[in-house]
Amino acid sequence: MTQSSKGNRRTRILDEAEKLFAKHGFDGVTMRQLATAAEVDVALASYHFKNKRGLFDAVLWRRSEIMNDLRHKALDKVLEDCGDNPPPIDALIESCIQPLFDPEFDLDEGWRHYYELIAYVNNSPEWGREIMTEHFAPLLDRYLKAFRDALPKASEEDIYHCYHFMSGAITLTMAQTGRMDAYSKGKLHSADFFAIYKSMVPFVTAGFKALCQNMK
């Protein structure tokens, strides 16, 4: 087997696992079902990823690494532009949210499955703390520091709450539940990430300012 064919099979396993994990969750699918969907033997899937948890982690890390890099670079740009001045709140929030909802990813089925999976993990008491910390802690620490620098008079509690609320808004959007489609009677669509992003940034910015700049 050539290196190319090995790589193609590994990628196919990741793609199919991403789709099935997003649809059924970690416990709702077996390693055999994942291998069958990817048209490979269970032994090959186990060779590449050891077990189902190893495959689950690999699925998450594949796109998380890309997204983390984009968000780190976006944050770098904001901090570079402001120099020695406090970073603007709206710019920080946009740098955090915009990469997630970039139109480049909007029609990519794989990214949509990844977002559904992140929403599943982030809302799970079993997985949320462990996996989200493992994959996103360094980025989160940088943003929390940037928000402290931008809002020096804000309490730690308010900053943590604001980040928590922003994370919740992002996660619910990623879940693509279709609920917004229902209550808007089809006028809005939960899959329209770009439209949601345009409204989310000013909404979250206003929330940060109201809570952290004593506009309560």
N, C-alpha and C positions, 0 to 999 in steps of 0.2 A: 504494500500500500504506500503510495507516495505521500509526502508531507502535505501536498495540496488536498488530497482526498481526506486525509486525517483531519485537516483543518476544517474542511467543508462539513464533515460529519459532526465534529465538535460544535460548530456554529449551528448546525441544524438541530442538534440536541438542545442547545441553549434557546433557540427560537421557539421550538415546540414547548419546552418546559415553561418558558415565559408566558406563553399563551394559556397553557393549562393551569399553571399556578395562579394566574390572574383571574381565571374563570372559577376555579374550584378551591383555591387556597392550598396551603401546604398539606393539610390532612386529607384533602378531598381527592388526591390523585396518588397512584402508586408509581414506584420506579419502573415497573413493567409497562404501565400505561404511557409513561413518558417516553420510554424507549420505543414502544410500538408507534407512537405518533411521529417520532423522528426516523422511523424505519431503520433502526439499528438494534443489535442484540443488547440485552440488559448488561451483559458482561462488558461491552464496549463503553456504555454509559458509566458503569461502575469504575472502569479503568480510568476514564477521564476525571470523574468527580468523586469517586470513592463511595458515596451514598447519596440519599435524597437530600439531606441537609447540605452536603457539599455542593450539589447541583443548585439548590435554592440560593445559597450564598453567591455562587458564581453568576447566576442569572442577575441577581441584584447588583453585584459589583460591576458587571460589564458596562451598564449605562450610568450607574452612579459615579463611576470614575470620570466619565465624559462630562456629566452634568456638574460635578464638583469643580472640575477644571474650569469650565465656563464661568461659574459663579465666582470662583477665586479671582479670575482675570477681570471680571466685571467690578468686583470690589476693589481690586488693585487700581483700576482706572479711576474710580471715585476718589479714593484716598490720594492718588497722585494729583488729580485735578484740584483738590482743595488745599494741598500743600500743608502749611502749619495751622490752617483754620479748621474748625470743627466740620465734619462732613455733613452736607445737607441731608435731612431726614428723607425727603422724597427720592433723592438719588440713591441712598442706601437701600431703600425698599425696592426701587425699580431694579437695582443691580441684583437683588435677591430673587425677584419674581420673574423678570423678563426672560432670562435664559430658559426657564421651565416652559414658557409658552411662546417660544420663538416659532414663527410660521414655518421655519425649516422642518420642524418636527411635527407640525400640525396634522399632516395627512399620513404620517408614518405609523403603520399598524403596530410595529414593534414598540415604539415609544409610548403609544397609548396603552398597550398591555403593561409596560413598565410602570406607568403612572398609576394604573389600577392596582398593581402589586404594591407600590409604595403606600397607597392609601390603605390597603389591607393591613400591611405591616404596622403602619403608624397608629392604626386604631385598635391594634391587638394588645391586650394586657400581657399576653404571653411573649410577643415578639417585639413590641414597640420600643421598650427601653433598651434592650440588648442590641437589636439589629440597627436601629436608627442611630444609637450612640456609636456603634462600630463603624458605620459608613459615613456619618456626617458630623461627628464631634469636632474635628479640627476646624471645619467651615463654620459651624455654629459658634465656636469660641471666638473666632475672628469677628463675626457679626455682632455678637454681644458686646465685645470691646468697642467696636465702632459705634454702636448705639449709645454706650456709656459716654464716649467722647463727644457725640453729637448732642447728648442730653445730660449735661453734667449735674443738673439740679434734680434729675429724676431719681426716684428710689430704685434700688435693685428689684424690688417687688414689682413695680410698675413696668420696668423693662422686660422682666421675665413674662409677665402677663401679656404684654403687647406682642412679644415674639410668639407666645403660645397661641394667641388669637390669630395672628398672621398664618402660623403653621396650620391651624385648623381650617382657615379659609382655603389655603392651597390644597390641603389634603382632600377636603370635600369636593373641590373642583376636579382634582385628579381622579376621584372615584367615578365620575361620569355616570351618576345614578339615573339620570333622566328625570329627576324630580322637578327640576326647574322647567323642563319642557311641559310637564303636566300642569303645574300651578300657573304658568304663564299662558296656558292654552296654545302652546306651539309658537308663541311669539319669540321666545328665547330657547336656546339649545345648550344643554350641559356639555356637549362635545365641541362647542364653538369657543375654544380656548382663547383665541385672540380677542374676541369681544369681551370675554370675562376679564382678561388681563387688563384691558384699557380701563375698566371700571374698578378693578381690585386695587390698583396702585393708589389712586386718590383716596379711596375708602380706607385703606390700611394706614396711609399717611395721616389722614385726619384723626384716626383712632390713636395713633402714637402721640400726636400733638395734644389731643384732648386729655389723655391720661398722664403724659409725661411733662407737659408744660403748664400744669396747673390750670387747665381750661375746663376743669370739671364743673 
